[in-house]
């Protein structure tokens, strides 16, 4: 169904405008039962008000869309919002009767105010304040008709009880009429507003404002009594106002920069004009003969004197003068700012000048002191410069002229002054005879010449540090000469010399001495050493180097072990000199390498010695047993226990059984048992295997006493053996309890120490603590890694730690394991 009866259309553009007026056509056809019905098409049912319709179906009173004339010339519309069709029509009607007046010429107070129809309405309101009257009877007359009016309103979005319009801003109740008292004009009897209008439109201008506005509008129609135009009013501006205007325009210049670049085409006149900014349009003026001449009427008078060119030129001169004043003000402000800036610069330059003058004065004093040193160093000088006096001069430079001293090239200064004095000082020095000579003076020069920054161990730093260059070029040649003549077996003097200089000499120079001078001499001497022929033991001239060289001596240990192993091939345990040679190396070699050396070279010899031991209760020779037990501190307890289990206890138990089978004297057996047991240390007796062997001997004796029922039995033998068994078992229990108590005390002490230290432990520290608790050796393997991780020995097991996990070396790969499993495997 066409909605053109509800929407008015613009004839030119076809813009539909909302219209709620009741026309004559609506009134005539509302009660006509034979009016033409319109059946809704399928397209209208689908698209509703947006469906395309033919102009023939439009209602005759409103008309449809006029066909456009596409042959007409193009009309350009200025930028801005398009007026509604009704406003454009009203403007056209008013333009026919009135003469066009420019917007600028109309005074601001004569511009008509817009009608405020909203009252107290806000967008969130559902209706007017005054809409409290019941609207139940509104449109009740439609009950006699088909109610087309109400249906049309509802299709357009009308809700009963609310006002019309997009925001429901219309009034709800019809306008009420108020009867005037007499026949006077409107407002003659006071205000004629009804209570409803006061509720819907509460805002009312005061009578004074209304009278003032009326007088202003009335004055527009009054004629000038002089019969001519009003005199123009001139506005005068002072220089201060122009300056203020220039500052405002300067601040607003930045936002208008983008608009100034817009290109504008003006086709409002007879010819096309192109402007390159909107400001040109706002400042454009009428050029003579640009507008058509208006015909003179009867009452109009021709202009007697019109010079638009002169007016334009005068206006240009005024504008130019204003711009010159503004520009001059800006230049003056710029010069004032420049004066302030230059005053600050002068102040800064004065400070810099005073600082430079002070620096020049200090440098001149430093130069005088250096020249004095050079003069006293000349040959033939009456007061020659000594090393101590030179050190005092350098201390003065460092204390009083610190900045100049740190900035100066100390390397060149030391080379020119200190080096000749240092050579003279150490000319007759013998390091091995007087090892502390010069340490104090060199320590003083170290604080004076050494750089604060850390130096690497390369010779490139010699060019930047005077002290390192001094030690390398002056002190180091004396050391090379003395080391070349030094005998490694006479190590005491050389060790004392390096110990006295270790805190003075740079670290990289000390490393160079140990690696390049000392170690080759020691290595060569170890290669020529023969343990069978040399009377001086090797540890006497190797071990003194351990505090200084530490891990640097590791490459010497392997050849030393090889030579000792070769010397032990024909050794017999009866020769105690081997123990004296090997004992100093126990704490030097790693536990793994020491145990391997013992198992390979010493344990087999001790086993052979135990095999040769003959156990005879009546005539016992103990020399062989003493030779073996003497190595208890050298070999591990497990190795010693293995020797005893394999070579001693089988023969010992066999002798005991044979003795018990021949009616023995049990007192002698008891003494024999206790005598052999006293030959072992507590550490060996505490081993479970040794305990089992002695308990086995007690069981054999108890069985022998119990089985002799019919034969002769020594009186009290059974009680003596039982008492002995009970006593020995109680000693074992007491020893175990004492060991447990000691372990508990050690654990408590470690816990107190850890709590007092409050140092967080990592996983490696935890493993080390557990190893100490269980008497297991845990230490790193020097020079060996797996995938960049350090390898460690945990007892006899090789492990490495990665992200808090212990990996144990298996047959083909590394296997992760728990800490408790690692301890069990190590035991």
C-alpha positions in Angstrom: 0.0 0.0 0.0 1.4 3.4 -0.9 2.3 5.7 1.9 2.4 8.9 -0.1 -0.6 10.2 1.8 1.5 10.1 5.0 4.8 11.4 3.5 5.0 14.6 1.5 7.5 14.7 -1.3 9.9 17.3 -2.5 9.2 18.0 -6.1 12.8 18.4 -7.2 14.6 15.6 -5.4 11.7 13.4 -4.2 12.8 13.6 -0.6 10.0 12.2 1.6 9.0 14.4 4.6 6.9 13.2 7.5 3.4 14.7 7.5 0.6 14.1 9.9 -1.9 16.6 8.4 -5.6 15.6 7.7 -6.4 16.7 4.2 -9.7 17.1 2.5 -9.2 13.9 0.6 -8.9 12.0 3.9 -12.2 13.6 5.2 -14.1 12.9 1.9 -13.0 9.3 1.5 -13.0 8.2 5.2 -16.8 7.8 5.2 -17.1 6.7 1.5 -17.8 2.9 1.5 -17.4 2.7 -2.3 -13.8 4.1 -2.3 -11.3 2.2 -4.3 -9.6 -0.5 -2.3 -6.0 -1.3 -2.7 -4.9 -4.8 -2.6 -1.4 -5.4 -1.2 0.9 -7.0 -3.6 3.4 -9.7 -2.8 6.3 -7.2 -3.1 4.7 -4.8 -0.7 4.0 -7.5 1.8 7.7 -8.5 1.6 9.4 -5.0 1.6 6.7 -2.9 3.3 7.2 0.8 2.9 10.4 0.2 0.9 8.6 -1.5 -1.9 8.7 0.1 -5.4 5.4 1.6 -6.4 4.0 3.1 -9.6 3.1 6.8 -9.7 -0.4 5.9 -10.9 -1.3 4.3 -7.6 -0.5 7.5 -5.6 -3.4 9.4 -4.1 -4.6 12.2 -6.4 -4.6 14.9 -3.8 -0.9 14.6 -3.0 0.5 13.5 -6.3 3.4 11.2 -6.9 7.0 11.9 -7.7 7.5 14.2 -10.6 9.7 12.9 -13.4 13.1 14.6 -13.3 14.3 16.7 -16.1 17.8 15.3 -16.8 18.4 17.9 -19.5 18.4 20.8 -17.0 21.8 22.3 -16.0 23.5 21.1 -12.9 22.8 23.1 -9.7 25.5 23.3 -7.1 24.6 23.6 -3.4 26.9 25.1 -0.9 28.4 22.9 1.9 26.2 22.4 4.9 22.9 20.6 5.9 20.1 20.4 3.4 17.0 22.2 4.5 13.7 20.4 4.6 11.3 20.8 1.7 8.9 22.9 3.7 11.6 25.3 4.8 12.9 25.7 1.2 9.4 26.5 0.0 8.9 29.1 2.8 12.3 30.6 1.9 11.2 30.9 -1.8 8.0 32.7 -0.9 9.7 35.1 1.4 12.4 35.9 -1.2 9.9 37.0 -3.7 8.6 39.9 -1.6 11.7 40.9 0.4 15.0 42.1 -0.9 17.9 39.7 -0.1 19.9 40.8 2.8 23.4 39.4 3.7 23.7 37.4 6.9 26.5 39.8 8.1 24.3 42.9 7.8 21.5 41.6 10.1 22.1 42.6 13.7 22.4 39.7 16.1 19.6 40.9 18.3 17.1 40.9 15.2 17.7 37.3 14.4 14.3 35.5 15.3 14.6 33.0 18.0 13.7 29.4 17.3 10.5 28.1 18.9 11.2 25.7 21.8 8.4 23.2 21.5 9.9 20.7 23.9 9.2 22.4 27.2 10.7 20.3 30.0 11.1 17.3 27.7 14.2 15.2 27.8 15.0 12.2 25.5 14.6 9.8 28.3 11.0 11.0 29.1 8.1 9.0 27.8 5.8 12.1 27.6 5.2 15.6 28.7 4.9 16.7 32.3 1.4 17.8 31.7 0.2 14.5 30.2 -1.7 13.4 33.2 -5.1 13.8 31.7 -6.9 10.6 30.8 -6.9 9.8 27.1 -9.4 6.9 27.3 -12.0 8.9 25.2 -9.4 9.9 22.6 -10.7 8.9 19.1 -13.9 7.4 20.5 -15.8 8.5 17.4 -14.0 5.9 15.4 -16.1 3.2 16.9 -18.7 4.1 14.2 -16.2 3.7 11.4 -13.5 1.2 10.5 -10.9 3.1 12.5 -8.6 3.9 9.6 -7.0 6.9 11.4 -6.0 4.9 14.5 -4.6 2.1 12.2 -2.5 4.6 10.2 -1.1 6.1 13.4 -0.2 2.7 14.8 1.5 1.7 11.5 3.7 4.8 11.8 4.8 3.8 15.3 2.2 5.7 17.4 1.7 4.3 20.9 -1.5 5.2 22.6 -0.9 7.4 25.6 2.3 9.0 24.2 2.9 12.0 22.0 3.7 12.1 18.3 7.1 12.6 16.7 10.3 10.6 16.7 11.0 11.2 20.4 7.3 11.3 21.4 7.7 15.1 21.8 4.1 16.0 20.8 1.3 16.8 23.2 -0.9 14.1 24.4 -4.2 15.9 25.0 -5.9 18.2 22.5 -5.5 21.9 22.8 -7.9 23.4 25.3 -9.8 26.7 24.5 -10.2 29.5 27.0 -13.0 32.0 26.7 -12.0 35.6 26.9 -14.0 37.9 29.2 -14.7 40.8 26.8 -14.0 41.8 23.2 -10.6 43.1 23.8 -7.5 42.0 21.9 -5.3 39.1 22.7 -3.6 39.6 26.1 -5.8 42.5 27.0 -7.2 40.7 30.0 -4.0 39.1 31.2 -2.5 35.7 30.4 -4.7 33.4 28.5 -2.7 30.2 29.1 -4.6 27.1 30.2 -3.4 24.8 33.0 -2.5 22.2 30.3 -0.2 24.6 28.4 1.5 25.6 31.7 2.3 21.9 32.3 3.5 21.2 28.8 5.5 24.4 28.3 6.5 25.7 31.7 9.3 28.0 30.4 8.0 31.5 29.7 9.9 34.6 28.9 9.4 37.5 31.2 7.2 40.5 30.1 10.2 42.7 30.0 12.2 40.5 27.7 9.1 40.2 25.4 8.6 44.0 25.4 12.3 44.6 24.6 12.3 42.0 21.8 9.1 43.7 20.4 10.7 47.1 20.5 13.7 45.8 18.6 11.6 44.2 15.9 9.4 47.4 15.7 12.5 49.6 15.2 13.4 47.7 12.0 10.3 49.1 10.2 10.8 52.8 11.3 12.0 55.2 8.7 14.9 57.4 9.2 13.6 61.0 9.8 16.5 62.3 7.8 15.4 60.3 4.8 18.8 58.8 4.1 20.9 55.8 5.1 22.2 55.4 8.6 25.7 56.5 9.2 28.1 53.7 9.5 29.5 53.0 12.9 33.2 52.7 13.1 35.0 50.5 15.5 38.5 51.6 16.5 41.2 49.2 17.7 44.2 50.0 19.8 47.6 48.5 19.3 47.3 46.3 22.4 44.1 44.8 20.9 45.9 44.1 17.6 48.7 42.4 19.6 46.3 40.2 21.5 44.5 39.3 18.2 47.9 38.3 16.7 48.6 36.0 19.6 45.2 34.4 19.3 45.6 33.9 15.5 49.0 32.4 16.1 47.6 29.9 18.5 44.8 29.0 16.1 47.0 28.7 13.1 48.0 25.1 13.7 44.5 23.5 13.7 43.5 25.4 10.5 46.5 24.2 8.6 44.7 21.2 7.1 41.7 23.2 6.1 43.9 25.7 4.4 45.1 23.1 1.9 41.6 22.3 0.6 40.8 23.2 -3.0 37.4 24.8 -3.5 35.6 25.4 -6.8 33.1 28.2 -6.7 30.4 28.1 -9.5 27.9 30.4 -7.8 28.7 33.3 -10.3 28.7 33.6 -14.0 32.2 32.2 -14.2 34.0 29.4 -12.4 36.4 30.4 -9.7 39.0 28.3 -7.9 40.0 28.9 -4.3 42.8 27.1 -2.5 41.4 27.6 1.0 38.2 28.3 2.8 39.6 31.5 4.1 39.7 33.0 0.6 35.9 32.4 0.4 35.3 34.0 3.7 37.4 37.1 2.8 36.2 37.5 -0.8 34.8 40.9 -1.7 32.5 42.2 -4.4 34.3 43.3 -7.5 32.7 46.1 -9.6 30.5 44.9 -12.3 30.5 41.4 -10.8 26.8 41.5 -9.9 24.0 42.5 -12.2 22.8 46.1 -12.2 19.5 46.6 -10.4 17.1 48.8 -12.3 16.3 52.1 -10.6 12.8 52.4 -9.3 10.7 55.4 -9.0 11.6 56.1 -5.3 15.2 54.9 -5.5 18.0 57.5 -5.9 21.1 56.8 -7.8 24.4 56.6 -5.8 26.1 59.9 -6.1 29.6 58.8 -5.0 30.6 55.1 -5.1 34.3 54.1 -5.2 34.5 50.4 -4.4 38.1 50.2 -5.6 39.2 52.9 -3.3 37.3 51.3 -0.4 39.0 48.0 -1.2 42.5 49.5 -1.3 41.9 51.4 1.9 40.8 48.2 3.6 43.9 46.5 2.2 46.1 49.2 3.7 44.4 48.8 7.0 44.9 45.1 7.0 48.5 45.5 6.0 49.1 48.0 8.8 47.5 45.6 11.3 49.7 42.7 10.1 52.8 44.9 10.4 51.8 45.9 14.0 51.2 42.2 14.9 54.5 41.2 13.2 56.4 43.9 15.0 55.0 42.8 18.3 56.0 39.2 17.6 59.5 40.3 16.6 59.7 42.3 19.8 58.7 39.3 21.9 61.2 37.2 20.0 64.0 39.6 20.8 63.0 39.7 24.5 63.1 35.9 24.6 66.5 36.0 22.8 67.8 38.4 25.4 66.7 36.1 28.3 68.2 33.1 26.5 71.5 34.9 25.8 71.7 35.9 29.5 71.4 32.3 30.5 74.0 31.3 28.0 76.3 34.0 29.3 75.9 32.7 32.8 76.7 29.1 31.7 79.7 30.3 29.7 80.9 32.1 32.7 80.7 28.9 34.8 82.5 27.0 32.1 85.1 29.7 31.8 85.8 29.6 35.6 86.0 25.8 35.5 88.4 26.0 32.5 90.6 28.6 34.3 90.8 26.4 37.4 91.7 23.4 35.2 94.4 25.5 33.4 95.8 26.6 36.8 95.9 23.0 38.1 97.5 21.7 34.9 100.2 24.4 35.0 101.0 23.3 38.6 101.1 19.7 37.5 103.4 20.6 34.6 105.7 22.4 37.0 106.0 19.4 39.2 106.7 17.0 36.3 109.3 19.4 34.9 110.9 19.5 38.3 111.1 15.7 38.3 112.7 15.7 34.8 115.2 18.3 35.9 116.3 16.2 38.9 116.6 13.1 36.7 119.2 14.7 34.5 122.7 13.2 34.9 125.0 15.4 37.0 122.2 16.9 39.1 123.2 17.8 42.6 119.9 16.5 44.1 119.0 13.4 42.1 115.4 12.0 42.3 114.9 8.8 44.3 112.1 6.2 43.9 110.6 7.2 47.3 110.6 10.9 46.5 109.0 10.2 43.2 106.3 8.2 44.9 105.6 11.1 47.2 105.3 13.5 44.2 102.8 11.1 42.6 100.8 10.9 45.8 100.6 14.7 45.9 99.3 14.7 42.3 96.8 12.1 43.2 95.5 13.9 46.3 95.5 17.5 45.2 95.0 17.2 41.5 92.9 14.0 41.2 90.9 14.9 38.1 94.0 16.0 36.1 95.9 12.9 37.4 93.2 10.5 36.2 92.8 12.2 32.9 96.5 12.3 32.2 98.4 9.7 30.2 100.0 7.9 33.2 101.6 5.3 31.0 103.8 7.8 29.2 104.5 9.7 32.5 105.5 6.5 34.3 107.7 5.4 31.3 109.5 8.7 31.3 110.0 9.1 35.1 109.4 5.9 37.1 110.9 3.2 34.8 114.5 4.5 35.0 114.3 4.8 38.8 112.8 1.3 39.1 115.6 -0.2 37.0 118.1 1.4 39.2 116.3 0.2 42.4 116.3 -3.5 41.3 119.7 -3.5 39.7 121.5 -5.7 42.3 118.4 -7.7 43.5 118.5 -11.5 44.0 114.9 -12.8 44.6 115.9 -16.1 46.1 118.2 -14.5 48.8 116.0 -11.5 49.7 112.5 -12.4 48.6 110.7 -9.4 50.3 113.0 -6.7 48.8 110.9 -4.0 47.2 107.4 -5.3 48.1 106.5 -2.2 50.0 107.6 0.3 47.4 105.9 -1.8 44.6 102.7 -2.0 46.6 102.7 1.8 46.9 103.2 2.2 43.1 100.4 -0.2 42.5 97.9 2.1 44.2 99.3 5.1 42.3 99.5 3.6 38.8 97.0 0.8 38.4 93.7 1.4 36.6 90.4 1.0 38.5 88.9 -1.2 35.7 89.6 -4.9 35.7 92.1 -6.1 33.1 92.0 -9.3 31.2 95.0 -11.7 31.0 96.2 -10.5 27.6 99.2 -8.4 26.7 96.9 -5.8 25.0 96.2 -4.2 28.3 99.8 -3.2 28.8 99.2 -0.1 26.7 96.5 1.2 29.1 97.8 0.3 32.5 101.1 1.8 33.7 101.6 -0.5 36.7 101.1 -3.8 34.7 103.6 -2.5 32.1 106.0 -1.6 34.8 105.9 -5.1 36.4 106.1 -6.8 33.0 109.0 -4.8 31.6 111.1 -4.1 34.8 110.3 -6.7 37.4 109.5 -9.7 35.2 113.0 -10.0 33.6 114.7 -10.5 37.0 112.2 -13.3 37.8 112.9 -15.1 34.4 116.6 -15.0 35.1 116.3 -16.4 38.6 113.9 -19.2 37.5 116.2 -20.3 34.7 118.9 -21.0 37.3 116.6 -22.5 39.9 116.6 -26.2 40.8 113.1 -27.6 41.3 114.2 -29.9 44.3 115.2 -26.7 46.2 111.7 -25.4 46.3 111.6 -23.6 49.6 113.2 -20.3 48.5 111.1 -20.0 45.3 107.9 -20.8 47.1 108.7 -18.2 49.8 109.5 -15.6 47.1 106.2 -16.1 45.3 104.2 -16.2 48.5 105.6 -12.8 49.5 104.8 -11.2 46.1 101.4 -12.9 45.5 99.4 -9.9 46.7 101.5 -7.3 44.8 102.0 -8.9 41.4 99.0 -8.8 39.0 97.1 -12.0 38.7 97.9 -12.6 35.0 101.6 -12.1 35.6 101.6 -14.6 38.5 99.7 -17.1 36.3 102.3 -16.6 33.6 105.1 -17.4 36.1 103.4 -20.5 37.4 102.3 -21.9 34.0 105.2 -20.9 31.8 108.2 -20.9 34.1 107.6 -23.1 37.2 105.4 -25.9 35.8 107.7 -26.9 32.9 110.6 -27.1 35.4 108.6 -29.4 37.7 107.4 -31.5 34.8 110.9 -32.1 33.6 112.1 -33.0 37.1 109.2 -35.5 37.6 110.1 -37.2 34.3 113.7 -37.7 35.5 112.7 -38.9 39.0 113.2 -42.6 39.9 111.5 -43.7 43.2 113.9 -46.7 43.6 117.2 -44.7 43.4 116.3 -41.2 44.6 116.9 -40.7 48.2 114.8 -37.5 48.4 111.0 -38.3 48.4 109.1 -36.6 45.7 106.4 -35.2 47.9 109.0 -33.1 49.7 109.5 -30.8 46.6 106.0 -31.2 45.0 103.6 -30.7 47.9 104.9 -27.2 48.9 103.6 -25.9 45.5 100.0 -27.1 46.3 98.8 -23.8 47.9 100.0 -21.8 44.9 99.4 -24.1 41.9 96.5 -26.3 43.2 94.9 -27.9 40.1 97.8 -26.9 37.9 99.7 -29.9 39.3 97.1 -32.4 38.1 99.0 -33.4 35.0 102.0 -34.5 37.2 100.0 -37.0 39.2 99.5 -39.6 36.5 103.2 -40.0 35.8 103.9 -40.1 39.5 101.4 -42.9 40.0 102.8 -44.9 37.1 106.4 -44.6 38.5 105.2 -45.6 41.9 103.3 -48.6 40.5 106.4 -49.8 38.6 108.5 -49.5 41.8 105.9 -51.6 43.8 106.0 -54.6 41.4 108.7 -56.3 43.4 107.7 -54.9 46.8 106.8 -57.1 49.8 104.6 -55.9 52.7 107.4 -56.4 55.0 109.1 -53.3 53.6 107.5 -50.3 55.4 109.2 -47.7 53.2 106.5 -48.0 50.7 103.9 -46.7 53.2 106.1 -43.7 54.1 106.3 -42.8 50.4 102.6 -43.3 49.6 101.0 -41.9 52.7 101.6 -38.1 51.8 99.8 -38.7 48.5 96.5 -40.0 50.0 95.0 -36.5 50.4 96.5 -35.2 47.2 95.1 -37.8 44.8 91.4 -37.9 44.2 89.6 -40.6 46.2 88.8 -42.6 43.1 92.3 -42.6 41.8 93.8 -43.4 45.2 91.5 -46.4 45.7 92.2 -47.7 42.3 96.0 -47.4 42.9 95.6 -49.3 46.2 93.5 -52.0 44.8 95.9 -52.5 41.9 99.2 -52.4 43.6 98.9 -52.9 47.4 95.8 -55.1 48.1 97.1 -58.1 46.0 100.4 -58.0 47.9 98.6 -57.9 51.3 96.4 -60.9 50.2 99.5 -62.9 49.4 100.9 -62.0 52.8 97.7 -63.3 54.6 97.8 -66.5 52.6 101.3 -67.1 54.0 100.0 -66.6 57.6 99.9 -69.8 59.6 97.3 -69.8 62.5 98.7 -71.9 65.3 97.1 -71.5 68.8 100.1 -73.0 70.5 102.9 -71.0 68.7 101.5 -68.1 66.7 103.8 -65.8 64.5 102.0 -62.4 64.1 104.4 -60.6 61.8 102.5 -61.2 58.6 99.2 -60.1 60.3 100.9 -56.9 61.5 102.1 -56.1 58.0 98.6 -56.2 56.7 96.8 -54.4 59.6 99.4 -51.7 59.4 97.8 -50.6 56.0 94.4 -50.1 57.6 94.5 -46.3 57.3 95.9 -46.5 53.7 93.3 -48.8 52.1 89.6 -48.6 52.5 87.7 -50.5 55.1 85.8 -52.4 52.5 89.1 -53.6 50.8 90.5 -54.7 54.2 87.3 -56.5 55.1 87.4 -58.3 51.8 91.0 -59.4 52.4 90.1 -60.8 55.9 87.0 -62.6 54.6 88.9 -64.2 51.8 92.3 -65.0 53.3 92.0 -64.9 57.1 88.7 -66.0 58.6 88.3 -69.3 56.7 91.6 -70.5 58.1 90.8 -69.0 61.6 87.4 -70.8 61.8 88.9 -74.0 60.6 91.5 -74.0 63.3 88.8 -73.2 65.9 86.6 -76.1 64.8 89.5 -78.6 64.9 90.6 -77.3 68.3 87.0 -77.7 69.7 86.8 -81.3 68.5 89.8 -82.5 70.6 88.5 -81.9 74.2 90.0 -78.4 74.5 90.5 -76.1 77.5 87.6 -73.6 77.1 89.4 -71.0 79.1 92.3 -71.0 76.6 89.8 -70.9 73.7 88.1 -67.9 75.3 91.5 -66.1 75.7 92.4 -67.0 72.1 89.1 -65.6 70.8 89.4 -62.4 72.8 93.1 -62.0 71.8 92.4 -62.2 68.1 89.4 -59.8 68.4 91.6 -57.2 70.2 93.9 -57.2 67.2 91.2 -55.4 65.1 90.2 -51.7 65.4 86.7 -50.6 66.3 86.1 -49.4 62.8 86.8 -52.9 61.4 84.9 -54.6 64.2 81.8 -52.4 63.5 81.6 -53.8 59.9 78.7 -56.2 59.5 80.8 -58.9 57.8 83.4 -58.9 60.7 80.6 -59.1 63.2 79.1 -62.1 61.4 82.4 -63.9 61.5 83.0 -63.4 65.2 79.4 -64.3 65.9 79.8 -67.4 63.9 82.8 -68.4 66.1 80.6 -67.9 69.2 77.9 -70.1 67.7 80.5 -72.8 66.9 81.7 -72.7 70.5 78.1 -72.8 71.9 77.3 -75.8 69.7 80.5 -77.6 70.8 79.5 -77.1 74.4 75.9 -78.2 73.9 76.8 -81.3 71.8 79.2 -82.8 74.4 76.6 -84.5 76.5 78.1 -88.0 77.0 81.8 -87.2 77.1 83.9 -85.4 79.6 83.1 -81.7 80.0 85.3 -79.2 81.8 83.4 -77.8 84.8 81.9 -74.4 84.1 82.8 -74.5 80.5 79.2 -74.2 79.3 78.6 -71.2 81.7 81.8 -69.5 80.6 80.9 -69.8 76.9 77.4 -68.6 77.5 78.7 -65.6 79.6 81.2 -64.8 76.8 78.5 -64.9 74.2 76.2 -62.7 76.2 79.0 -60.2 76.9 80.1 -59.9 73.3 76.6 -59.5 72.1 75.9 -56.7 74.7 79.1 -54.9 73.6 77.9 -55.0 70.0 74.5 -53.5 71.0 76.2 -50.8 73.1 78.5 -49.9 70.3 75.6 -49.6 67.9 73.6 -47.5 70.3 76.6 -45.2 70.8 77.1 -44.9 67.0 73.4 -44.0 66.6 73.7 -41.4 69.4 76.7 -39.8 67.8 74.9 -39.6 64.5 71.9 -38.0 66.1 74.1 -35.4 67.8 75.9 -34.7 64.5 72.6 -34.2 62.7 71.4 -31.9 65.5 74.6 -29.8 65.2 74.2 -29.6 61.4 70.6 -28.5 61.8 71.5 -25.8 64.3 74.4 -24.6 62.1 72.1 -24.5 59.0 69.4 -22.6 60.9 72.0 -20.1 62.3 73.5 -19.6 58.8 70.1 -19.4 57.1 71.8 -19.9 53.8 69.5 -21.5 51.1 70.8 -24.9 49.9 70.7 -26.1 46.3 70.4 -29.7 45.2 74.2 -30.1 45.1 74.5 -29.0 48.7 71.8 -31.4 49.7 73.7 -34.3 48.1 76.9 -33.2 49.8 75.1 -33.2 53.2 73.7 -36.6 52.7 77.1 -37.9 51.6 78.6 -36.5 54.8 75.9 -38.2 56.9 76.6 -41.6 55.4 80.4 -41.2 55.2 80.4 -41.3 51.4 83.0 -39.4 49.3 81.3 -36.8 47.1 83.7 -34.7 44.9 83.9 -33.4 41.3 86.0 -35.1 38.7 88.4 -32.4 37.4 88.5 -31.9 33.6 85.5 -34.3 32.8 82.1 -33.2 31.6 79.0 -34.8 30.0 76.9 -32.5 27.8 78.4 -29.5 29.5 77.6 -30.8 33.0 80.2 -31.5 35.7 80.8 -35.1 36.6 81.0 -36.1 40.3 82.0 -39.3 42.2 79.5 -40.4 44.8 81.4 -43.2 46.4 82.3 -45.4 43.5 79.4 -44.2 41.3 79.9 -41.5 38.6 76.9 -39.0 38.5 76.0 -35.6 37.1 73.2 -33.2 38.2 70.8 -31.5 35.7 67.9 -29.3 36.9 67.7 -30.9 40.3 67.8 -34.5 39.0 70.7 -37.0 39.6 71.8 -39.1 36.6 73.8 -42.3 37.2 76.0 -43.8 34.6 74.6 -47.1 33.4 75.8 -49.7 30.9 74.8 -47.7 27.8 73.2 -44.5 28.9 72.7 -42.2 31.9 69.7 -43.2 34.1 67.9 -40.7 36.5 67.5 -42.0 40.0 66.4 -40.8 43.4 68.7 -39.6 46.2 67.8 -42.6 48.5 68.5 -45.0 45.7 71.8 -43.3 45.0 72.8 -43.7 48.7 71.9 -47.4 48.7 73.9 -48.0 45.6 76.9 -46.2 47.0 76.8 -48.4 50.2 
